[in-house]
């Protein structure tokens, strides 16, 4: 993997760059649709390419390990072959999903023992096994195994967890470096900064992660319930420490406003289930604000969901029709809404990139931010 920093905004820390992988190029800043179990819910790969214009999508180690299982994925020749996505892909290590299991998991120095949320079967993840699993899945970018701490989190616990994450990272790197990709193309390992919302811990973690010298770095343990300002403070601090010549990935973030604020702080990559999850419930993000399409006010509104988007669904379906589909539980409604929301998120980061390259990102940010949180 190679990262090229192309332009920095003169009035913020925003940057425009380009990541090159064996499956193609990614223009940053970028939003990555989440395909937890090998699919972005309700979308064909063609729609992801042609309508959403996604350049990279995510899979998840925990879910893919359980279903369909590594034997199926390996027999297919890796996840790219299995799901028909021929562009770059990233896999989360499963650390967040294990964290979410709470009373179904036990964390030790060796790793995590957990029960499947599907059938209660018992499993064991270690830094080494997670590297092996992600080698088998075959994503272009894979994540180190870490512990995601909750918010709020006791400082002593956060410190102990962070230090264990750093020890796990050493084991991840050792295992990754002693093994080869299974499918003939390159893979890249990203470490993850932890430390909850404690600035001294975040500083220590960012310095430690940077010292490993990997091709990119991630920021984890945020967007877990802390106030937005705390997230921005931690992100700003970490970005000031992580190397400038490597991509920075803020995991699990977030709303359109979150994206723009964190781009301004120097983040290059984002992912979140929000656009598709909320789409299925009729919440739509637009360049003028947020729409609850179930509201009666849209019943006879035959205008596009967002006239600023030129995609197929925004040009061919009205608010009134989409409201009808969502309210009647038609599958097409969830599909149209998901395509729209993801298209909007990708449009938003592409607009941000264009303004970074033009040198007027800061003024554009100030103009668009108030619109993004409007309730229409």
N, C-alpha and C positions, 0 to 999 in steps of 0.2 A: 504494500500500500504506500502511496505517496501523497503528501499534502503540499499544496502550493498556496501561499498567502498572496493574494492578488491586490488587495486594496484595504486600507484602514480609513475609517471615517475620521475627519479632522476634529469633530466636536463630541465624540463619544469613543467607546472602546469597540464599537461594532467593526466587524471585518467581513470581507468577501474572499472566498477561497475556492479551491477545487481539490477534491479527493479522487485519486485514481486507483481503482481496484481491477482485478482480472476480469470482473463482470461488468466493468464500465465506470464512467465518471459520475461524480456527485458534486453538484454546485452548492456551495455553502454560503449563508446559513441554509439549513435544510430541516424539514419536518419529515419524520419517518412514520408512515402508517403502521399500526400494530397488527400483526397477523399471528396471534398467540399460538394457535394450534396448527400453523401452516397455511392459514387463510385469513385475509382481512375480511371480517364478517360481512356477508351479503354482496361482495364484489368479485367479479371475474378478474383474472389477471389483465385481460384486454382493457377493462374499464380503468384499472389502476394505471395502466400506461397511457391510454388515449384520452380519458376524461380527467382523471385526477392528476396525471403527469407525475406520478411518484417515481423517484430515482432510486430509492432504497426502501425496503420494508423489513419488519422485525419478525422473528420467531422466538419461541420461548423454550429453553432447555427442559424445564420441569414438565411442562405439558406435553412436549413432543416425546420426551423419554417415556412417559406413561402411555401416551396414545399418539401415533400408531405403534410406537416402540422403535428401538434402534435397529432391530433386525429388518424391519420393513424399509426404513429410510436408507439403510446401507444397501439393501438389495436393489433399491431404485437407483442408486448412484448418488445419493445425497439429496438434501431438501430441494435444491434448485430443480433437479430432475423430477422429484416426486410431485412438486406443486406447479411446475411449469413456469416458474419465475426466473428469467434469464438475466436479470439485473442484480446489482449488489444487494446483499442481505446481511443483517446483524442478528445475533442471538443473545438475549439476556441469559445470564448464568443460572437463573432459577432462585437466586438468593432472596429476591423480594417475595416470590411465591412461598418459599419455605418460611419466611418471616410471617407471612399472612396466615399460615397454618396454626400458629399460636400453640394451643394445647395439644396439637398433634405432632409436635417436633421437639427434639432435644438437641441442643447445641453443645458441643464439646470442642476441645482443641483439635481433635482428629477430623471433625466435620459435623454433619447434621444427620441424625436419624429421624425419619419422619414416616407418617402414615399417609397413604394416598387419600386424597379427598374423594376419589371415585369409588373405591372398594375397601378402603381401610388396610390394604396390603402395606407391608413394612419395607422401607428402602433406606439406603445410606448414600449421601452425597459427601465426597471429600474434594478438596481442591484438585487432586489428581484425577478422580473419576469424572468431575465436571469438565475438565479439559478433554478427556477422552470422549465424553459424550458429544461435546461441541465439535471435535474433530470429525466425528461420525455424521453429525447433522450437516456440517460442511459450510457454514456461513462464512462470508468474507471477513467480517469483524466479529470476534467473540469476546465475551466479558469474563473478567476474573471473578472467582467465587468470593463473595463478601457477606457480611451480616449487615442488614439494613436495620438500624435502630429506630424505635418508634418516637413519636413526639407526643407529650413531653418525655424526656429521658434524663434520668439521673446522670450527673457528670461523671461519676465514678464508673457507672456501667458503660457510658459512651466511650470513655477512655479505654477500658478493658476490651470492649468490642472492636474499637478502631485498631488497637495494637494486634489483636488476633487477626483482623482483616489483613493487616500488613504482613503478618507471618504466613497467612494463607496465600497472599499474593506471591511471596517468594516460592512457595510450593507450586503454585499455578505456573509461574514463569519457568521453573525448572522442568516441569512436566511438558509444557508447551514446547520448549526449546529442544527437548530430547526426542520429540515425535515429529512425524512428517504429515502433511496434508494427505488425505485419503484419495482425493479425486483429481489431482494434477494441477490445481490452481492454488494460489497463495492465500493464507489466512493471517489475520493480524489480531493480537491480543491487546485489549484496553484494560488497564487497572482502574479502580474506582476509589475516589476520595470519600471518606466517611468523617465522622466527628460530630454528628448531630448539629446543633446550632451554637456550639461553643467555639468561639473564634480561635482560641489557642489550640484546640484540637484540630479544627479545620486547617489551620496553618501548618501544624505538624504533619497532618495527613497529606496535604498537597505537596509539601516538600519531600516527603517520603515517596509518594507516588511518582513525582517528577524524577527522582533519583534512579528509578528503574529504567528510564530511557526508552520506553516503548513508543510505538509509532503514533499513538493517540491516548487521550486520557478522559475519564468519565467522572462526573460528579453525582454521587448517589446520596440517599438518605434525606432528600428534600422532597417537597410536595407530599408530605406524609401527615399533614394536619397543622403545620406551623403557619403563623401569619405570613402573608405575602412579603411583608417588609423584611422579615427574618430570612426568608428564602433569598431575597435580593441581596441582603447584606452578606450572607454566606457565599453566594455565587460570585459577587464582586470580589470578595477576599480571595477566593480560590483561583479565580481567573487572573488575578494579579500575580499569582505565584506559579501556576502551570506554564510551561514553556510556550512562547508565542508561535513557534514554528510547528506545533502539533495541534490537530483538531481537538476541540473541547466539547464533550457530549454531556448535556444536562438531562438526567434520566427521569422520565415520568412527568414531564412538564410540557404543556399545561394548557391554560386558556390562551386565546389570542393575545390578550394584554400581557400575560406572562411571557409569551414568546418575544414580543417586541421589547419589553423591558430587559429581558436577559440577552437578547441579541446586542442591545446597547452596552451590556456589561462584558461582552467578548465571547459569548457562547456560539458554537457553530452548528450543533446538532441537537435535535429534540425528538422525543416520542411521547405519545400519550393515547390512552383509549378514549379520551373525552369526546372527540368529534364523532366517532361511530357509536359509542354508547349513548350519548345524548341524542344523536340522530334518531335512534330507534324509539325514543320517547317523544319525538317531535320538536326537539330544541335545535334550532338552526342558527348558525353563525354567518353573519353577512358583513359587508363593508360599511353598513350603516348601523349595525347593532345586532342584538339577539332577538330572535323571533320564537315564540311558542306557537307553533303552527296549529295547535289544537284550539286556540282561542277563537271565539265567534267572529271577531273582527275580520278574519281572513276568509270567511265563508264564501263571499262573492268577489274576492280580490283575484282578478285574472292576470295580474302582472307577474313577471318572473320573480323567483325568490331573491335573486340578486342580479340586477341588470349589468353590474360591473364585471361579472364572470361570463366568459364566452363559451363555456362548456355545454355539452349536449343537454344535460338535465335542466340547466338554467334557461336555455333558449327554447325548450320544448314543453316544459311543464309549468303550470301556474301555481301560485300559493293555494288557490281554492282547490285545485285538483289534488295537490299533495296533502292538504288538510283532510280531504275526503278519504284518501288512502290510509293515512295514519289513524284516523278515527274509526275506520272500519276494520283495522287490523290486517289490511292487505300487505303481503310480503313486498310488493313493489314499492310501497311507501317507505319502508325501512331502507330499501335499496337506493331509491332516489335521494332520500335525505342523507344517507351515508356518503354517496358520491358527492353530493353538494358540499357537505361539511369538510370532507377531505380535500376537495378541490379548492375550497376557500382557504384552508390552512396552507396548502401548497402555494396558492396565489399570494397569500400574505407574506410568506418568507421570500418568494421570488420578487415581490415588490420591495421588500426590505433590501434584498441584495442589489437590485437595480439602483436604489437610492444611495447605498453605500458606494457603488461604483461611480455614481454621478457626483458624490461629495456632499449631498444634501440630506443624508439620513436623519440627522437630528431634527431638522425642521419638519420633515415628513412625519417622524415619530410623534412630535408634539401635535400635529394636525390630526393624525388618525387615532391616537390612543383614546380620546374622549368618545369617539364614535363606537369603538369596539365593545364598550360595556353598556351602551344604550339598550334599554328594554323597549322594543318597538311594539 
